[in-house]
């Protein structure tokens, strides 16, 4: 066993000799040790060791996928049912179905010299009662490569925006997909507001969102709908222009 471990360490050193892939800024919940490496076979079927600061009562691999290749490295994802003790009690009572139990996502990469040895470079965690992650994808825009991690919510109006990474200088950068909503709020009529992130199309850099009066119930917005054209500026989304349809109800 010791000999096997030494061989794996040697392979890891060879495979990642050009430096590890990183995400900046880092997420608040890395979940596992990002300075580690695991076999492809293990990642497909087993939950990886959690950090002591993020105890887990139950973990299951829900889905594994191949994201493709970017500049000589292969990328993969795993979605987990990653539950603490309270969430485990909640899921026993409610029994939510896939994909609503996808409370954690981890992204991995491997080098062509050792394609079956994977290293984690990004991880994020959600609360069972707030939302879930769906299958990430890599897509290409004009001279840019993005990695999108869909983030869903049972309460559509309260949903958070998807996580978005952009490939720059041999690393991934985390894009701020939320702060543009604060700017949007300042452009709305008095007594009206947006809730959640609405629908964002990162390929076309466009977004739409219903608008609520302060007296509206969450189910029934009556203050129209916005259509925004977005741009990427210093690792964050910004508004280029906004159209406001005051009569829209859906």
N, C-alpha and C positions, 0 to 999 in steps of 0.2 A: 504493500500500500504506500509506503514511504517513497519507493522508487517511482510509482505512478504519479504521485504528487509532485515530485521533483521534475518529472518529464513534462507535466502540465505547466508548471511554472516556467520551464525553459521555453516551451512552445509559446506561452503567453508573452514572454519577453521578446521573442522573435517576431510574433505576429503584430505586436503593438509598439515596435521599436521606434516608429516615427511619431510617437506621442499619442496619448489617449484623446478620443473625441470628448468634448465637454459641451455643456449647455450653460450659457450665461444670460441673465443671472440664474442661479440655481433655484429650484423649487423649495418651498418651505418643508416639504415632506418627502425626502429622498427614499425613505422606507428601508432600503438595503444599502450595503456598502458599495459605493460606485467604483471603488478601487479593487475590483474582484473580477474573476472570470469563471465561466461555467461551460460545461459541455452542452451542445445543442440538444442531445437526447434528454438530458436532465431538465433543461428549461421547458421542453415541450410537455413534461408530465408532472414535475414537482414544483412546489412552492419553495422559493429561495429563503435562506435564513434572514429573519427580520432583525433590525437593529433593536437593541434593548429599549430605546426610547419610544419605539412604536410597537407595543405588545400586540400580538394577534391571537385570537381565540380559535379561529378557524380560517383556513386558507385553501382555496381550490383553484387550479388552472381552468379558466373558462374558455379561453380561445388563444391560439398561437397563430401568428401570421408572418409572412415574408413581405417586407415593404419594398424590396428592390435594392438597387445599387446606386450609390452616389460617390463619384470620384474614387473608385477602387475599393470602397468598403460596402459590405452587405449589411442591410438593416432589417431588424425584426421587432415584433411587439408581442407582449403577452398581456392579456386581460385576466384579472384575478377577482375571485370573490374573497375579499380580505376583510375579515370582520373582527372587531373587538368584542368583549364580553357582552356589552349592552346590545350591540347590533346582532349578535348571535341570538339573544333572547327575542329581539324584535322579529328576526327572520323566521324564527320557529313559530311565532304566532301568525304572521302575515303571509309567509311563503311566497314572496314575489318571484316572478319568473325572469329568465334571461331576456334581455340584457340588464335588467334593473339591479342585478346583484354584482355588476362589474364595478366594484368600488376602488380598484387600483389598476394602474397601467404602468408597465415598465418597458422602456425601449432599449434595445441591444444593438451592437454592431460586431462584425467580425472582419478580419483582414483576409485577403485572398490566399495568403500563405498558410493560414489555419482557419478555414471556413467553418469548421465545426466547433470552434472555441469562441464563445460569445462573452462580451463584456457589457454590463449595463452602463448607460450614460444619462438616463433620464427616468425619473419615477414621480408619480403623483398619486394622491389618495383623496377619495371623496367620502362623504358620510352617506350611509345607506339610506337615510331618510331625506337626503337633499337631492341626489342625482346619481348619474352613472356615466361611465365612459363607453364609447363604441369604437369600432375598428378604425385605427389611424390609417392615413394614406399619405403618400408622398406625391406631390404634383409640381409641375413646372410652369412658371409664368414666363414673362419676357425677361430673359437673362437671369432668372432667379429660381431657386429650388426651395419649396416649402414642405413642411411636415405638419399635417393637421390632425389633431386629436379631438374628435367630437365629444362634447360634454352635454349631456341631456338632463332633463328634469321632468318629473311627472306633472308639475305645475308649470305649464308653458310660459306663463307671464313672468315667472320668477327665475327662469333659466339663466345660467351663466354662459358667457360666450365660449366657443371652442378654444382650446389651446392651440397656438400657432408658433412654429419654429421656422426660422429662415437660415439657410446654409450660407455662411460667410467665413472666409479665411480659414478653411479646414475645420470649422466648428459650427455648432448650431447656436443661434441666438433666439431667446424667448421674446416674442412680440407682445407688447401691451395691447390687448384687444378690448379693454374696458374703459379707459379714460376718455375716449371720444364721446362716450355717452354723457359725461358731465358737460362737455361743450354743447352737445345736442340739447340738453335740458335748458340751457340759457336761451335757446332760439325758439322755444315753445311759448304759446300764449299763457298769460297768468292763469293759475288754477288748473293747468294741465301738466302732465308728466309722463315719462316713459318708465316702464318696469321691466327689469331683465334686459337681455341683449338683443331680442328680436331675432331676425334671420340675417346672417352675414354670408355673402358669397365671396370667399377670399380670392377666387380666380378672377372674377370681374371687379373685385373691390367695390361691392355695392351692398347696401343693407336696407332693410325695411323694418318698421316697428309700429305697432298700434300705440295710440296715445290715450291716456286715461284722464278724465276729470277727477279732481280730488274726492268727489262724492261717488264715483263709480265703484261697483264691485269688481273684483278681479276677473270675473267671467265676462264682463260686458263693458268694454271701453267705448266711450261715446265722444271722444275728442279728436277723432280723425286718425290719420296714418301718415307717417313720414317715409320718404324714400331718399336715402343718402348715398352720395358718391364719396368713396373713401380713398385715401392714399397712405403710403407708408413713409413715415418721417422719423428718423432717429429711433428706430425700434419700437414705434408705436403707430397705431392707426389714428389718422386725423381726418376731419371732414373737409372735403373739397367743396361740396355743394349739397343743399337740402331742398327737396320739394315737399310741400305739405298739402295733403288732401284732407280738408276739414270735414268733408262729408263721408269719408270712408268709414265703414262699420265692420269690415272683415279684413 
